[in-house]
Amino acid sequence: MRTLDTEEKVLVGLAWAFAVLGLAFAGVGIWCLADTSTLLGYANSLYYNSQGSSLFGLQPGFTLVPCGLASVFALPIGMAATCRPSKSFLIAFIVYMCILLLVELPMTITVLAGWPTTKTTLQTALENSMKDDYVGLPYSYTHNKPNSLIFDKLMLENKCCGINSNTDFTNNYFTYASVWYNGYRSYALGNGTSLTASIPAACCMYNNVQTMINNSDWLNYRNYMQNQLCPYNQGYSYAVGCYSTLTTSVYSVISLSVGCYFIPIIVQVAALVAAGVVYHTAHHANEVADWTQYDKQYNNGRTGRNGRGQQQQQQQRQSKRPDRGQDDDDVYYTGRDAGRNPNQYGGGWGSNNYRRA
């Protein structure tokens, strides 16, 4: 196997780095698409369950997975372009990387720049979902209401209440929580009595809340409360809304996952520069090699012991100089040969008949 030049080693290293980063970010994208247990997962689940479709701005995986996998295919092309070597593969590598760059940048910028619209769309979807779907504990579990249970988890884990504040369930219930307010405010105590709740049980403070969630111990939720009268008198409850916490966390994840893709983009640009250097070097080397071989054959023909070599060389020279005459010494000198010494090839480039095109 031939030894790679420095610029070829750099290109191979960058191609490997680009492929590894592509795999890493494809993995992150798959995690984002499959996640259901973080705030990003809650936001996607609530939006999908209420709208029946995914929101592009909440799915960085839509960008990371295809671009990451496409990055992997640049490696074999880059390896073939340098280790063979092959001019065709080198050009293919440059074109492929340029196409990826033209696709990745607009997709990345679109997700980040479109966040204000995504944020507004998400808020509207959350408000509509809470108004139409939320029933609160324990009914979220007993009545098999997935969106309602996600809202419960969101409020329990993030110590918040409602979308905007706890007033979503008191003063503004008609706008944000009409289903819960009109049909699911009955709060049963352990002694067999029931009270009318003023806020959902998920707005209250709990002990070992994560244990309750992990074990899905929803029917015994009262045992985890710091104040079992909280839904009735709002003692030991949270007042801040969940929307601000949700959107801040979701935007951080999206910015990190999509913004970090600028790292492989930097590697991609460096690989394009390295590929350009390799192409320029190889093109120059091939050009010199072609003309050195021609001069060698020409000189051998001039010094041959019989006229056969001269005749063959004249035919070769005539095929390379189709616009010149048959004179053996009438050499057509082009810009490719600039800087050559016409006498350094043993008289092959006669100074008396040396002419520039």
C-alpha positions, 0 to 999 in steps of 0.5 A: 500500500502506498504512503499517503501524503500529508494532505491526504492523511489530513483528509482521511482524518477529517473524513473519519471525524465527520463520520464519527460525529455523524453517528453520534448526532444521529444517535442523539436524534433518535433519542430525541424522537423516541424520548417520552420521559423528559420535558421535551418528550412531554411537550411532543407527546402532548402536542401529538396526542392533541393534534395528531401530528408532530411539530417540526420545531419540537423534533431536532431528530428530524434534522439530526438523524438524516444528516448524521447518517448521510455524514457516514457515507462521506467516509468510504468516498473520502477513503476511496479518493485518497487510498486508491487514489481516484480523481473521480472519487475525489470530485465525488467527495467534494460534490457530496460534501457540498450538497450536505452542507447546502442541506444541513445549514438551512435545516439547522437555521430553520429549526432555531429561527422558527422557535418563536412560532414553535413556542406560540403553536405549542402554547396554544396546543397545551391550552386546548389540551388542558381545557379538553383533556385534563381531569386530574388525579386519580381520574387521569389514571382510572379513566385512562386519560394519557394527556391528563396523566402527562399533565399530572407528571409535568406538574408533579416533577417540575413543581408547578401548577397549570399552564400559566399559574394556579389561577388556570383552575380557579379564576380562569377555569373556563378558558383553561380547565373547563372539563376538570372544573365541571366534572372532576373536582370531587376529592375523596378523603381516606375516611370516606368523605369527599370535598370539592377541590379548588386546585388539582392534586398534582399542584400540591407538594409531595414527598418522594414524588419520583417514587410515586411516578416511577412505580405508577402508584397513582391510586395511593397518591394521597399517601405521598402528600405533605398536606392531604387537604391541599386540593381543598385549602391550597396549603402546601401547593405550587402557584407558578405555571408550567409553561415557562419551565417547559419552554425554557427546558425544551428550547435548551435541548433543541438549541444544544442538539441542533446548535452542536451540529455546527461542530461537524459543519466546521469539520465538513468545511475543513474536509472540503478545504483538504480535498481541494488541496489534494485535488490541486496537488494531484492534478499538478503531479499528474500534469508533470508526470504526463509531460515528463513521459512525453519528453522521455519518449521524444528524446528516445525517438531522436537518439534512436539507432534507426529511423523507426523511432523517429517516425513513431515519435513524430506521429506521437508529437503530431497527435499531441500538436495537431495544429502544427506542421510535420517538421520534427523540430517545429515544437509547439510550446504551450502555457503548460510548459512555462518555465521549462528550460528548452535545453535541459532535455538533451536538445529535445526542445531545440532553441532555434525552433522554440516558440511559445503559443 
